[in-house]
Amino acid sequence: MNGAMHGHGSHTNAINGNLAKMEGITSFGNKSLPHFSGVAVQESPAKKLLQCGNLTGNARRVRDLAADLYNLIQEWNAQHLLGVQILNIITSMKLPVLIEGGAEGSSQIYPEGLQEQCEQLNEVVQTMNEIVGQLRAVTQQMYSVGKLEKLQNINKTPLFLTWSSDRYGQVSEEVYEAYALELRAKNRVKNNIAHCSTKAAIMYHVATWVHQPYIDTNVDLLVESLLHETGHRCYH
């Protein structure tokens, strides 16, 4: 009996010893992973962008201007699509009567109802002209706020994440210039579409409107970068 008790005690001591050795080890499936102490992580510098309601002064103004620029681009896009619809109507009116060899000066290239569609296209381009004017105003205001920030911010601390105070005006100007060039292209289409006397000519003008060659991926990237910098876009 004593021998049995002694054996049982030894077995218990062995178990306790093993448990002591395993202390600080967590079992995970068939593997054992050590415990790690917590690591303090510094607060993200972008956290303040989530507190946009608390923004004041130059930061608030720049953020509002970035929103204005974005909204103007959305208005442009809406007019662009409206122009595509009008051009499709003009194309469907003109193509049946166009002569591949050219019929310039012939009344055939001016079908009934064409004038009305051209007037609507002119209204679209006029609205685009106003949008570009407002983009120019946004650019000027961005530069003005940037200059003010340089005078007030002695420590050169970024308004938001990393951009200098000059960068907002520079980006806005590049976007504005791209849309100003595109507006010139739209005007050429508007002025010439009614007088196209070949299928090739009319398809060229329609393609010019649709593809917007001056508003490329670089312009899109600039806009997205501005929105990200000012907290309108959050990437994870």
DOTOR-629482 format. One record per residue (C-alpha): residue in one letter; residue number from 1; x, y negated, z negated. Coordinates in nm, 3 decimals. Each point is the difference from the previous one (the first is absolute). Example, Ala and Ser with C-alpha at 12.3 -4.5 7.8 and 13.67 -1.06 7.14 Angstrom:
2
+---------+-----+---------+---------+---------+
! residuo ! num !      px !      py !      pz !
+---------+-----+---------+---------+---------+
!       a !   1 !   1.230 !   0.450 !  -0.780 !
!       s !   2 !   0.137 !  -0.344 !   0.066 !
+---------+-----+---------+---------+---------+
***
This chain:
236
+---------+-----+---------+---------+---------+
! residuo ! num !      px !      py !      pz !
+---------+-----+---------+---------+---------+
!       m !   1 !   0.000 !   0.000 !   0.000 !
!       n !   2 !   0.281 !  -0.239 !  -0.094 !
!       g !   3 !   0.176 !   0.091 !   0.321 !
!       a !   4 !  -0.311 !  -0.081 !   0.197 !
!       m !   5 !  -0.038 !  -0.334 !  -0.179 !
!       h !   6 !   0.365 !  -0.076 !   0.059 !
!       g !   7 !  -0.035 !   0.076 !   0.370 !
!       h !   8 !  -0.311 !  -0.216 !   0.023 !
!       g !   9 !   0.183 !  -0.288 !  -0.172 !
!       s !  10 !   0.291 !   0.027 !   0.241 !
!       h !  11 !  -0.237 !  -0.005 !   0.294 !
!       t !  12 !  -0.171 !  -0.312 !  -0.140 !
!       n !  13 !   0.333 !  -0.175 !  -0.053 !
!       a !  14 !   0.099 !   0.076 !   0.357 !
!       i !  15 !  -0.322 !  -0.148 !   0.132 !
!       n !  16 !   0.047 !  -0.313 !  -0.211 !
!       g !  17 !   0.354 !  -0.030 !   0.124 !
!       n !  18 !  -0.112 !   0.022 !   0.361 !
!       l !  19 !  -0.271 !  -0.259 !  -0.063 !
!       a !  20 !   0.262 !  -0.231 !  -0.147 !
!       k !  21 !   0.216 !   0.038 !   0.308 !
!       m !  22 !  -0.299 !  -0.078 !   0.222 !
!       e !  23 !  -0.088 !  -0.314 !  -0.190 !
!       g !  24 !   0.008 !  -0.296 !   0.237 !
!       i !  25 !  -0.068 !   0.225 !   0.302 !
!       t !  26 !  -0.332 !  -0.001 !   0.186 !
!       s !  27 !  -0.111 !   0.308 !   0.190 !
!       f !  28 !  -0.117 !  -0.057 !   0.358 !
!       g !  29 !  -0.099 !   0.318 !   0.178 !
!       n !  30 !   0.304 !   0.223 !   0.000 !
!       k !  31 !   0.235 !  -0.293 !  -0.051 !
!       s !  32 !   0.085 !  -0.210 !  -0.302 !
!       l !  33 !   0.032 !  -0.374 !   0.031 !
!       p !  34 !   0.170 !  -0.223 !  -0.258 !
!       h !  35 !  -0.186 !  -0.288 !  -0.164 !
!       f !  36 !   0.111 !  -0.346 !   0.111 !
!       s !  37 !  -0.032 !  -0.320 !  -0.191 !
!       g !  38 !  -0.209 !  -0.281 !   0.155 !
!       v !  39 !   0.173 !  -0.252 !   0.226 !
!       a !  40 !  -0.097 !  -0.365 !  -0.015 !
!       v !  41 !  -0.089 !  -0.136 !   0.347 !
!       q !  42 !   0.021 !  -0.370 !   0.070 !
!       e !  43 !  -0.318 !  -0.175 !   0.109 !
!       s !  44 !  -0.041 !  -0.031 !   0.374 !
!       p !  45 !   0.061 !  -0.354 !   0.131 !
!       a !  46 !  -0.312 !   0.045 !   0.214 !
!       k !  47 !  -0.225 !   0.034 !  -0.303 !
!       k !  48 !  -0.066 !  -0.372 !  -0.011 !
!       l !  49 !  -0.147 !   0.027 !   0.350 !
!       l !  50 !  -0.284 !   0.199 !  -0.152 !
!       q !  51 !  -0.082 !  -0.298 !  -0.220 !
!       c !  52 !  -0.086 !  -0.222 !   0.293 !
!       g !  53 !  -0.266 !  -0.183 !  -0.196 !
!       n !  54 !   0.275 !  -0.143 !  -0.218 !
!       l !  55 !   0.203 !  -0.144 !   0.288 !
!       t !  56 !   0.032 !  -0.377 !   0.001 !
!       g !  57 !   0.194 !  -0.271 !   0.175 !
!       n !  58 !   0.212 !   0.080 !   0.305 !
!       a !  59 !  -0.041 !   0.376 !  -0.032 !
!       r !  60 !  -0.378 !  -0.030 !   0.009 !
!       r !  61 !   0.016 !  -0.236 !   0.297 !
!       v !  62 !   0.228 !   0.230 !   0.201 !
!       r !  63 !  -0.219 !   0.299 !  -0.076 !
!       d !  64 !  -0.312 !  -0.189 !   0.113 !
!       l !  65 !   0.174 !  -0.110 !   0.320 !
!       a !  66 !   0.101 !   0.360 !   0.073 !
!       a !  67 !  -0.365 !   0.098 !  -0.033 !
!       d !  68 !  -0.098 !  -0.286 !   0.233 !
!       l !  69 !   0.248 !   0.121 !   0.260 !
!       y !  70 !  -0.133 !   0.355 !  -0.021 !
!       n !  71 !  -0.361 !  -0.116 !   0.031 !
!       l !  72 !   0.084 !  -0.213 !   0.304 !
!       i !  73 !   0.155 !   0.303 !   0.168 !
!       q !  74 !  -0.318 !   0.198 !  -0.069 !
!       e !  75 !  -0.201 !  -0.279 !   0.164 !
!       w !  76 !   0.236 !   0.013 !   0.298 !
!       n !  77 !  -0.048 !   0.377 !   0.027 !
!       a !  78 !  -0.377 !  -0.041 !   0.005 !
!       q !  79 !   0.023 !  -0.256 !   0.282 !
!       h !  80 !   0.247 !   0.221 !   0.185 !
!       l !  81 !  -0.247 !   0.291 !  -0.002 !
!       l !  82 !  -0.281 !  -0.230 !   0.108 !
!       g !  83 !   0.217 !  -0.110 !   0.291 !
!       v !  84 !   0.059 !   0.365 !   0.095 !
!       q !  85 !  -0.376 !   0.055 !   0.019 !
!       i !  86 !  -0.048 !  -0.308 !   0.221 !
!       l !  87 !   0.285 !   0.104 !   0.230 !
!       n !  88 !  -0.152 !   0.346 !   0.036 !
!       i !  89 !  -0.324 !  -0.163 !   0.115 !
!       i !  90 !   0.187 !  -0.224 !   0.244 !
!       t !  91 !   0.189 !   0.301 !   0.134 !
!       s !  92 !  -0.318 !   0.199 !   0.053 !
!       m !  93 !  -0.148 !  -0.298 !   0.187 !
!       k !  94 !   0.299 !  -0.068 !   0.223 !
!       l !  95 !   0.140 !   0.344 !   0.084 !
!       p !  96 !  -0.290 !   0.113 !   0.221 !
!       v !  97 !   0.047 !  -0.301 !   0.230 !
!       l !  98 !   0.378 !  -0.033 !  -0.005 !
!       i !  99 !   0.192 !   0.088 !   0.316 !
!       e ! 100 !   0.335 !   0.172 !  -0.059 !
!       g ! 101 !   0.162 !  -0.202 !   0.277 !
!       g ! 102 !  -0.110 !  -0.326 !  -0.161 !
!       a ! 103 !  -0.300 !  -0.223 !   0.053 !
!       e ! 104 !   0.117 !  -0.327 !  -0.148 !
!       g ! 105 !  -0.233 !  -0.285 !   0.083 !
!       s ! 106 !  -0.289 !   0.233 !   0.071 !
!       s ! 107 !  -0.324 !  -0.039 !  -0.194 !
!       q ! 108 !   0.011 !   0.377 !  -0.059 !
!       i ! 109 !   0.250 !  -0.041 !  -0.284 !
!       y ! 110 !  -0.242 !  -0.223 !  -0.192 !
!       p ! 111 !  -0.301 !   0.223 !  -0.070 !
!       e ! 112 !  -0.314 !  -0.128 !  -0.166 !
!       g ! 113 !   0.034 !  -0.030 !  -0.378 !
!       l ! 114 !   0.380 !  -0.040 !   0.011 !
!       q ! 115 !  -0.010 !  -0.365 !  -0.104 !
!       e ! 116 !  -0.186 !   0.080 !  -0.321 !
!       q ! 117 !   0.252 !   0.266 !  -0.101 !
!       c ! 118 !   0.292 !  -0.232 !   0.074 !
!       e ! 119 !  -0.155 !  -0.268 !  -0.220 !
!       q ! 120 !  -0.029 !   0.251 !  -0.284 !
!       l ! 121 !   0.364 !   0.097 !   0.048 !
!       n ! 122 !   0.092 !  -0.369 !  -0.014 !
!       e ! 123 !  -0.178 !  -0.030 !  -0.336 !
!       v ! 124 !   0.201 !   0.294 !  -0.131 !
!       v ! 125 !   0.328 !  -0.161 !   0.106 !
!       q ! 126 !  -0.104 !  -0.331 !  -0.158 !
!       t ! 127 !  -0.061 !   0.179 !  -0.329 !
!       m ! 128 !   0.341 !   0.166 !   0.031 !
!       n ! 129 !   0.152 !  -0.343 !   0.057 !
!       e ! 130 !  -0.152 !  -0.119 !  -0.329 !
!       i ! 131 !   0.134 !   0.309 !  -0.179 !
!       v ! 132 !   0.353 !  -0.067 !   0.127 !
!       g ! 133 !  -0.031 !  -0.359 !  -0.120 !
!       q ! 134 !  -0.088 !   0.127 !  -0.345 !
!       l ! 135 !   0.294 !   0.243 !   0.006 !
!       r ! 136 !   0.221 !  -0.300 !   0.070 !
!       a ! 137 !  -0.150 !  -0.181 !  -0.299 !
!       v ! 138 !   0.066 !   0.302 !  -0.223 !
!       t ! 139 !   0.362 !   0.004 !   0.116 !
!       q ! 140 !   0.046 !  -0.368 !  -0.082 !
!       q ! 141 !  -0.149 !   0.050 !  -0.346 !
!       m ! 142 !   0.221 !   0.301 !  -0.063 !
!       y ! 143 !   0.307 !  -0.209 !   0.078 !
!       s ! 144 !  -0.126 !  -0.282 !  -0.223 !
!       v ! 145 !  -0.055 !   0.234 !  -0.296 !
!       g ! 146 !   0.341 !   0.154 !   0.063 !
!       k ! 147 !   0.171 !  -0.337 !  -0.016 !
!       l ! 148 !  -0.187 !  -0.087 !  -0.319 !
!       e ! 149 !   0.099 !   0.332 !  -0.155 !
!       k ! 150 !   0.366 !  -0.061 !   0.078 !
!       l ! 151 !  -0.017 !  -0.331 !  -0.186 !
!       q ! 152 !  -0.184 !   0.140 !  -0.301 !
!       n ! 153 !   0.160 !   0.344 !  -0.033 !
!       i ! 154 !   0.348 !  -0.076 !  -0.129 !
!       n ! 155 !   0.070 !   0.367 !  -0.085 !
!       k ! 156 !  -0.084 !   0.115 !   0.356 !
!       t ! 157 !  -0.234 !   0.267 !  -0.137 !
!       p ! 158 !  -0.206 !   0.165 !   0.279 !
!       l ! 159 !  -0.364 !  -0.104 !   0.010 !
!       f ! 160 !  -0.104 !   0.366 !   0.024 !
!       l ! 161 !   0.237 !   0.289 !   0.073 !
!       t ! 162 !   0.309 !  -0.081 !   0.207 !
!       w ! 163 !  -0.066 !  -0.273 !   0.257 !
!       s ! 164 !   0.156 !  -0.342 !  -0.023 !
!       s ! 165 !  -0.233 !  -0.300 !   0.009 !
!       d ! 166 !   0.101 !  -0.069 !   0.363 !
!       r ! 167 !  -0.098 !   0.346 !   0.123 !
!       y ! 168 !  -0.376 !  -0.056 !  -0.020 !
!       g ! 169 !   0.013 !  -0.291 !   0.243 !
!       q ! 170 !   0.237 !   0.184 !   0.234 !
!       v ! 171 !  -0.224 !   0.306 !   0.022 !
!       s ! 172 !  -0.314 !  -0.209 !   0.046 !
!       e ! 173 !   0.170 !  -0.194 !   0.279 !
!       e ! 174 !   0.102 !   0.318 !   0.185 !
!       v ! 175 !  -0.358 !   0.127 !  -0.020 !
!       y ! 176 !  -0.140 !  -0.335 !   0.113 !
!       e ! 177 !   0.239 !  -0.020 !   0.298 !
!       a ! 178 !  -0.097 !   0.352 !   0.114 !
!       y ! 179 !  -0.371 !  -0.087 !  -0.005 !
!       a ! 180 !   0.067 !  -0.333 !   0.173 !
!       l ! 181 !   0.171 !   0.185 !   0.286 !
!       e ! 182 !  -0.283 !   0.252 !   0.014 !
!       l ! 183 !  -0.249 !  -0.287 !   0.020 !
!       r ! 184 !   0.177 !  -0.126 !   0.313 !
!       a ! 185 !  -0.037 !   0.345 !   0.154 !
!       k ! 186 !  -0.370 !   0.008 !  -0.090 !
!       n ! 187 !  -0.046 !  -0.339 !   0.167 !
!       r ! 188 !   0.159 !   0.129 !   0.321 !
!       v ! 189 !  -0.238 !   0.295 !   0.004 !
!       k ! 190 !  -0.298 !  -0.228 !  -0.066 !
!       n ! 191 !   0.101 !  -0.238 !   0.278 !
!       n ! 192 !   0.071 !   0.265 !   0.263 !
!       i ! 193 !  -0.235 !   0.291 !  -0.060 !
!       a ! 194 !  -0.289 !  -0.146 !   0.202 !
!       h ! 195 !   0.223 !  -0.059 !   0.303 !
!       c ! 196 !   0.161 !   0.346 !   0.018 !
!       s ! 197 !  -0.056 !   0.135 !   0.350 !
!       t ! 198 !   0.148 !   0.350 !  -0.036 !
!       k ! 199 !  -0.053 !   0.289 !  -0.235 !
!       a ! 200 !   0.368 !  -0.006 !  -0.094 !
!       a ! 201 !  -0.018 !  -0.366 !  -0.097 !
!       i ! 202 !  -0.305 !   0.036 !  -0.219 !
!       m ! 203 !   0.138 !   0.311 !  -0.173 !
!       y ! 204 !   0.327 !  -0.182 !  -0.067 !
!       h ! 205 !  -0.179 !  -0.289 !  -0.171 !
!       v ! 206 !  -0.220 !   0.234 !  -0.204 !
!       a ! 207 !   0.307 !   0.199 !  -0.111 !
!       t ! 208 !   0.177 !  -0.322 !  -0.098 !
!       w ! 209 !  -0.290 !  -0.093 !  -0.226 !
!       v ! 210 !  -0.043 !   0.346 !  -0.151 !
!       h ! 211 !   0.363 !   0.078 !  -0.083 !
!       q ! 212 !   0.100 !  -0.339 !  -0.147 !
!       p ! 213 !   0.371 !   0.026 !   0.094 !
!       y ! 214 !   0.114 !  -0.281 !  -0.231 !
!       i ! 215 !  -0.154 !   0.152 !  -0.312 !
!       d ! 216 !   0.228 !   0.300 !  -0.040 !
!       t ! 217 !   0.080 !   0.236 !  -0.287 !
!       n ! 218 !   0.256 !  -0.245 !  -0.137 !
!       v ! 219 !  -0.275 !  -0.258 !  -0.053 !
!       d ! 220 !  -0.215 !   0.262 !  -0.173 !
!       l ! 221 !   0.294 !   0.091 !  -0.223 !
!       l ! 222 !   0.055 !  -0.364 !  -0.095 !
!       v ! 223 !  -0.363 !  -0.037 !  -0.103 !
!       e ! 224 !   0.006 !   0.322 !  -0.201 !
!       s ! 225 !   0.324 !  -0.104 !  -0.170 !
!       l ! 226 !  -0.153 !  -0.334 !  -0.097 !
!       l ! 227 !  -0.309 !   0.172 !  -0.143 !
!       h ! 228 !   0.216 !   0.246 !  -0.193 !
!       e ! 229 !   0.229 !  -0.269 !  -0.139 !
!       t ! 230 !  -0.294 !  -0.207 !  -0.125 !
!       g ! 231 !  -0.187 !   0.293 !  -0.152 !
!       h ! 232 !  -0.278 !   0.040 !   0.256 !
!       r ! 233 !   0.139 !   0.342 !   0.097 !
!       c ! 234 !   0.118 !   0.266 !  -0.245 !
!       y ! 235 !   0.211 !   0.293 !   0.118 !
!       h ! 236 !   0.075 !   0.299 !  -0.222 !
+---------+-----+---------+---------+---------+
***
